Amino acid sequence: MRKSPFLILMIILVSGCTTNLAGSVVQDDIEISTPDIVCKDTDGGDVIDIQGAVTIEVKGEVWKTYNDECVNADSVMEYYCEDEAYISKKYDCDNACINGMCR
């Protein structure tokens, strides 16, 4: 079976670097920042009693959206931005989770 030179080149390139959501590429201990990645949160941050959404934009285009959501009847998965990256945290609600927020 013959391997494509393009596939081999891609494997070499990908194996030599990692990337994080904040837009930094790290290769051989050199970090290159990408200022074109923006994280936006509609509920203002780590707020569990308001249903919100986190949107990740890359160069002005929506890349991914995460909506705060009920994990079950008693817990919520809260998404918020921190340093242009998104964070997700599960919280237990005092009463109940309804429509992606604690009540």
N, C-alpha and C positions, 0 to 999 in steps of 0.2 A: 504494500500500500504506500503510495507516494504522498508525502505531506506538502502542503502548500507553503511556499516561502513566506507569504503574507501572514499565515497563521503562526509560523515559527517566530517571525519578527514581532507580532503582537504579544506572544507569550513572553518573549524576552523583555519587551518594553513594560508590560504590566507587572512582571515579577520583580522588576527593579525599583518600583515606586509604589507608594500608598497614597491615598487621598482621604481627606475627611470632609464632612459636610460644610465646615466653615470655609472651604475653598482653598485649603493649603495642600500643596503637593510636596511630599517629603521624599527625597531620593538621596541616598548616601549622606545623611545628616544635613542636607541643604533644604531649607523651606522656602517655597515660592508662594506668596499670597495671591489670592484672586479676589480683588475687591468687588467683583461683579456679582457676588452671591449675597442675597438679602433675605432675612427671616422676618416675617410679619405675623403678629398675633392679634386677633380681633378682640379678645377679652382683656387685653392689657397685661398679660403675664401669667403667673402661677396662681390662678383664681379658679376655685372649684365650684363656686355658686353661680357662675355665669357660663353658659355654653359658648365656646369660641372655636376658632380654627387657626391653625398655623399654616402659613403659606411660605414655601421656599421659592424664591425667584432667582434665576440665573440669567444674567445679562438682560434683565427686564421681562423675561418670559417665565410664566409659572411652570415650575418643575414638578412640585408635589404639594399636596394639601393634606393636612392631618386634622380631623375634627375631634374635639373632646367628645368622648363617648362613654356610655355606661358599659362596664365590664360585666356586671350582673346587677341585680336589684339594689345592692348595697355599696357598690364601688364605682368610681369613675376613673378613666384614663385621661389625665390632663396633659395637654401639649402646650409648651411655651418656648419662647426664644431666649437664648443666652449666648452672648458674643457671636451673633450671626449663625448659630447652630440651634437646632431644636432639641428640646429635652422632653421625654415622656415620663410621667410618674403616675403610679396607681395610688389612689386615696380611698380609704374607707369613709363612707358618708355617715353623718350622725343619724339621719333618718332614712333616706332612700336616694337612689340615683334615678332621675327622670330626665329624658331628652339631653343627655350628655352633661348634666350638672347635678350637684348635690342639693338636696332640699332639706 
